[in-house]
Amino acid sequence: MIRKIIPLFFAALVLSTTACSDDKGYDEITIAETQREPMTAQEIKTKIDESVQAGMHFTWSAASTRMVWSAILKGNKLATIGFGMTAQQFDRTKTSQAQNLQEQLVQMIAHYEGKTKEEVLMYSDPFLNLFDVYIEKQETVEALRRSSLVRYVEPADFRYFSVADTQMAPESSTSSGCGYDAETLNSADFTTVTPNARVPWTFNQHQIPAAWAQSTGRGITIGIVDTGTSPSQSLLGSNFNNGASTGRSIQKFGTFVDSIWPWSTTTDGPNDRCGHGTSMAWVAAAPRNDRGLPVGVAYNANLITYRAASNVVLDGYHEQNGVKNAFTALGNNPAVRIISMSMGHIFSVGRIEDGIRYAHSRGKLIFCAGGTSTSFTNFVGVIFPAWMPEVVAVTGVKEGTSNQKCDVCHSGSEIQFTVQMQRSASGNTVPVGSYYENLSDYVGGSSVATATTAGIAALVWSKNPSWNRDQVLAKMRQSATYFPTRNSQYGFGNINASLAVQ
């Protein structure tokens, strides 16, 4: 996948610099008078919107120093510094002298801020080459951007969706965001199999029941990075081994800190308080149960779920940090082979990029949602982090198609697979279990498409346990609609799970 970055041009040259340095070897940086006033939050958002509406991927590295500094100020004065001698040097455990590099940079920040190192440093990541600091001066941001030791400087807590009058916030509903509703399933949307489990209509479109004769996901562990799992749903808890699902495990963790204060560190636990994560876990690996509820794709796979965020839009420090921590934890877990995340943002976040690259470098097969929203589907392509080359981007399409996206789904050149998740006549989406015990619901968008694809990957890997990530992915591609010629907006199209496990 080709990563597109749009430069952001501004009216005037931002900085002028003297040729001299101080007695400690630091450049003396002078900010032009015309650039000393910070941009407003709305001005920052407008610049981001211009990039997104032009069909480009916004990254802070393409913004001016003034814009980055302004966003830092608007986000509790907190910045994330990714360091390393090269762009790919993200792993602290594999970086010689990582602590010394960090110390040099913290000392430099303290110099420009006129403070002690203890006053500027808030957090240092144990696995990744990044740390969080308090910054007030634009000179500090410019000095960091000039340093050969710095991979990126980004605002750590700029909340795009909190800016007044935003027109781009995703819908919050059972199809694409949070919701606790239950719904009686239309009998046309499922078939029943032993021991009384309901097979969602979309599974038959992808030949998943036929694939179960060869593989049910046994021995494979899927990690779900989302909003957690419901404590009220025993089929994702004490009854995870129900019906035809046996001998497997589910583990639940929490990395999200529910606080307005960036320095807070106490998470609010593994339990879903949104509903979205419960639905994603269900689709990927719910039991082939005896309770008349929908079955998951890989109903004998192990599951590890993370409450990494409060909702599907990763806006703000604690959500982004929670996702990063979930990916590094799953990367460090040798049992995990597949990671699925159906959340994202409209612009890149360096710490999440580093967490995903860390997990990918440890052999994990990562699936991310291409994007689901009603308010900006018409002009936003694939969202972050699905556009990253380290992940497999998935989106949803309408029944009987591989190139007609669902009403709220995004498409784009980064998409690799599609899943039929919206019925052509009724518009119904995919049956799942509800947040509450013994109740059912529907879920849609690229979110459910991603979790479904992760489940199919578990079926393929379970059938071929000695394979690596690339072999599994190659087999999935070979079974799909457009192989070997990739569609410009929908990748390889719909996977045939039965062919993929042959």
VENHU-V986579 format. One record per helix or strand. SS is the DSSP state (helix for helix, strand for strand). FROM is the first residue (numbers start at 1). LEN is the number of residues. Records with the same first field share a line. If there is no record, write none. Layout:
BEGIN
SS: FROM-LEN ; FROM-LEN
END
This chain:
BEGIN
strand: 5-1 ; 15-7 ; 27-5 ; 57-2 ; 78-6 ; 91-1 ; 121-4 ; 128-1 ; 130-5 ; 150-6 ; 190-4 ; 197-4 ; 221-7 ; 229-1 ; 250-5 ; 271-1 ; 294-1 ; 302-6 ; 313-1 ; 336-6 ; 344-2 ; 347-1 ; 365-5 ; 372-1 ; 384-1 ; 392-7 ; 405-1 ; 409-1 ; 415-8 ; 430-4 ; 440-4 ; 487-1 ; 491-1 ; 494-1
helix: 33-3 ; 41-13 ; 60-3 ; 65-10 ; 92-3 ; 98-16 ; 117-4 ; 138-9 ; 160-3 ; 187-3 ; 201-5 ; 208-4 ; 234-3 ; 276-10 ; 317-15 ; 350-12 ; 445-19 ; 469-10 ; 497-4
END
